[in-house]
Amino acid sequence: MSTFDERRRARAAWPIRRATLGGEPLTDDRIPDDVDARIAMVATLTSSQWAFAGKPLPRYSRAEIPGQVIRPKP
């Protein structure tokens, strides 16, 4: 089991930013501006989270994607 000091040293490298309430920037400079980079980032995060869960990435065709289309009633 780790000690309090070990956990504190591990937290020291966390990417934390301080801002006053209402003084936070409107944009996040860690998120890329172009669409291709954003899609690549989501793909990377998705695959890493499936791996973290210990499950394989789902493999199915577009027609087999689970979900439901709900249309408004006229």
C-alpha positions in Angstrom: 0.0 0.0 0.0 1.3 3.4 -0.8 2.0 6.0 1.8 0.5 9.5 1.9 3.8 11.0 0.8 4.0 8.6 -2.2 0.5 9.5 -3.3 1.3 13.2 -2.9 4.4 12.9 -5.0 2.4 11.1 -7.7 -0.2 13.8 -7.7 2.4 16.5 -8.2 2.7 15.6 -11.9 -1.1 15.9 -12.6 -2.0 18.5 -15.2 -3.9 20.9 -12.9 -4.6 24.5 -13.8 -5.9 27.1 -11.3 -8.4 29.8 -12.3 -10.6 32.1 -10.3 -14.3 31.6 -10.6 -15.5 33.4 -13.7 -11.9 33.8 -14.8 -11.5 30.5 -16.6 -10.5 30.7 -20.3 -13.3 30.1 -22.8 -11.1 27.7 -24.8 -8.9 24.8 -23.7 -5.5 24.9 -25.3 -5.1 21.2 -24.8 -7.8 20.4 -27.3 -6.8 20.8 -30.9 -8.7 23.1 -33.2 -8.9 21.0 -36.4 -11.5 18.4 -36.8 -9.1 15.6 -37.9 -7.1 16.0 -34.7 -10.2 15.9 -32.6 -11.5 12.7 -34.2 -8.1 11.1 -33.8 -8.1 12.1 -30.1 -11.6 10.6 -29.6 -10.5 7.4 -31.4 -7.4 7.2 -29.1 -9.4 7.8 -26.0 -12.1 5.2 -27.0 -9.6 2.4 -27.8 -7.6 3.1 -24.6 -10.8 2.9 -22.4 -11.9 -0.4 -24.0 -8.4 -1.7 -23.3 -8.6 -0.4 -19.7 -11.9 -2.2 -19.3 -10.2 -5.4 -20.5 -12.6 -5.8 -23.4 -12.0 -5.9 -27.2 -13.2 -3.1 -29.4 -16.6 -4.0 -30.8 -16.6 -5.1 -34.4 -19.9 -4.7 -36.3 -21.1 -3.1 -39.5 -22.8 0.3 -39.6 -26.2 -1.4 -40.0 -25.6 -3.5 -36.9 -24.6 -0.6 -34.6 -26.7 -0.7 -31.5 -29.0 2.2 -31.0 -32.5 3.5 -31.8 -33.7 6.4 -33.8 -36.5 8.3 -32.1 -38.4 10.6 -34.3 -40.8 13.3 -33.0 -44.5 12.6 -33.3 -46.2 14.8 -35.9 
